[in-house]
Amino acid sequence: MNNIEQWYLKKLFKREVIQSPEHRNNILKLYTMIVEAARNEFTEDNKSTLDSFLKEIHQEALDS
């Protein structure tokens, strides 16, 4: 991902996570989009393997 794409995603994420009555649903949609993209890309992995990988990456992001 290049700098322009990163800048654009940051702008979109910032708008989606603004505190509102819908912020939980907005954040859930973002996570769902990542899961769907990973499932479409890593078709050779079974659900358990991919879910474990995504949870591990999510935890790393929370710890950083």
C-alpha positions in Angstrom: 0.0 0.0 0.0 1.4 3.3 -1.0 1.3 6.6 1.0 -1.7 8.0 -0.8 -3.7 4.8 -0.1 -2.7 4.8 3.5 -3.7 8.5 3.9 -7.1 7.8 2.3 -7.7 4.8 4.5 -6.8 6.8 7.6 -9.3 9.5 6.6 -12.0 6.9 6.0 -11.3 5.1 9.3 -11.3 8.3 11.2 -14.8 9.1 9.8 -16.1 5.7 10.6 -15.0 5.4 14.2 -16.4 8.8 15.3 -18.4 8.3 18.5 -22.0 8.1 17.7 -25.0 5.8 18.2 -23.7 3.8 15.3 -19.9 3.6 16.1 -20.1 0.0 17.2 -21.7 -1.1 14.0 -19.3 1.1 11.9 -16.3 -0.5 13.5 -17.8 -4.0 13.2 -18.3 -3.3 9.4 -14.6 -2.4 9.1 -13.5 -5.6 10.8 -15.9 -7.6 8.7 -14.5 -6.1 5.5 -11.0 -7.2 6.6 -12.2 -10.7 7.4 -13.9 -11.0 4.1 -10.9 -9.8 2.2 -8.6 -12.2 4.0 -11.0 -15.1 3.4 -11.1 -14.2 -0.3 -7.3 -14.0 -0.5 -6.3 -17.0 1.6 -8.6 -19.6 0.2 -6.1 -22.5 0.9 -6.5 -22.0 4.7 -9.4 -23.6 6.5 -11.6 -21.4 8.7 -9.9 -22.3 12.0 -6.4 -21.5 10.7 -7.5 -18.2 9.2 -9.5 -17.2 12.3 -6.5 -18.0 14.5 -4.2 -15.9 12.3 -6.6 -13.0 12.3 -7.0 -13.1 16.1 -3.2 -13.2 16.5 -2.8 -10.2 14.2 -5.6 -8.3 16.0 -4.0 -8.9 19.3 -0.6 -7.6 18.0 -2.4 -4.5 16.8 -4.0 -4.0 20.3 -0.6 -4.4 21.9 1.2 -1.9 19.7 
